């Protein structure tokens, strides 16, 4: 999935180096992890609200 996102970002004028690709992958994993955590927290709050 990460590779497909990075490939999508490439343009004829810009091809990321291996180091740039590694950085983008690391950042993407952090963003994805934060989104997953937020989703879990939101679901927990919603469930608490529905229980009351």
Secondary structure, DSSP 8 states (H G I E B T S, - for coil): -HHHHHHHH-BTTB---HHHHHHHHHHHHHHHHHHHHHHHHHHHHHHHHHH-
